[in-house]
Amino acid sequence: MTFSVSWHTLLDELDDLSEGATLITPVSHKRFRIDDVQEQRVIIAFEEKDEKRPLQRDQFETLYRRITDEPGGFELDRLPADADPYPAVLSLHPRFEIDEDTGVIAETDDSTSTQLLDTDTELEERSEPDLEVYADALLLVDALERHDVTTLSEMETDALVNHYTLLSDVQRNANDLRQEVADVLLDRLHHDRPVSGPFGSVQRTTRRNRSLKDEDEVLAKLEDAGIDRERVTGIDRSKVDDALEVTELSESDVYDIKESEYVRKAEVDEEVKETRLQGLKEQLAATEGEEAEELRKEIEDLEGRIDELTSFRTGTEVHE
């Protein structure tokens, strides 16, 4: 099949899209709509920004050639910066499909899926994730909405205690989930190739941890290199502590001691938390109309905050 035939098939698919149909890019997961379909280009409009952008026919042809020239499909991470709307639109063609698990777009003779979002189905299938961080975050958001945390000094002590407890629980559970997410991501990332999502980007990095080998081996190596062992031997803190127990010396004789005070979470009343959480769930289930829409938006904002809590930053500047 020539590109010209495929192009006009794609244009027909675009013309048949329902009004307001939303697509999502496979790499950066940005949402956009088809604004206009022309013979030589497709105009798209991004949802998050008030921005329209033309996608040129010749660029679609270049992508088409790369896909059809490679039996296993074209790897999406080889796309130029900001080019991922092209495969998203091309996925509407009945013979091209994106596999985000393997990170490729390929030609197939089977029935294909697209990057087209079904927002109604998305809302119907929304369910509460069985995660501790979700429940604690929901409670925290509720607490933040009921108190003005911009003036902490004016809050009652019991409210401050509640906020501290919930913040501590969210931090702990979010970090556990963040590590699980990182373990899965590690198999999908390559060095020096950032991968973007709606809220940020991540990349694979290497951390060096050093631990000394056996003491005798280290000292022997250094002595062979002309380094006197007295230059590298020092005081072992554990041995100093042992010595304090059998002498009349005090800690202050051998340590500089500075004391600081801090708040530590002593216990959590899980029963009270569960009661409040159940009330929030029942409120969500019983709400209808405009209030339901507002509550759904709050839940979406909550999920965004959870994403931020479970994400990690990189020191490398990346392109959106």
Secondary structure as UniProt FT lines:
FT   HELIX           3..15
FT   TURN            19..20
FT   STRAND          22..24
FT   TURN            26..28
FT   STRAND          31..37
FT   STRAND          41..46
FT   TURN            47..50
FT   STRAND          51..56
FT   HELIX           57..69
FT   TURN            71..72
FT   STRAND          74..75
FT   HELIX           76..78
FT   TURN            81..82
FT   HELIX           85..90
FT   TURN            91..92
FT   TURN            94..95
FT   STRAND          96..99
FT   TURN            100..103
FT   STRAND          104..107
FT   STRAND          116..117
FT   HELIX           119..124
FT   HELIX           132..146
FT   HELIX           149..154
FT   HELIX           157..186
FT   TURN            187..188
FT   STRAND          190..191
FT   STRAND          195..197
FT   TURN            198..199
FT   STRAND          200..202
FT   HELIX           215..224
FT   TURN            225..226
FT   HELIX           229..231
FT   HELIX           237..245
FT   HELIX           251..254
FT   HELIX           270..286
FT   HELIX           289..309
//
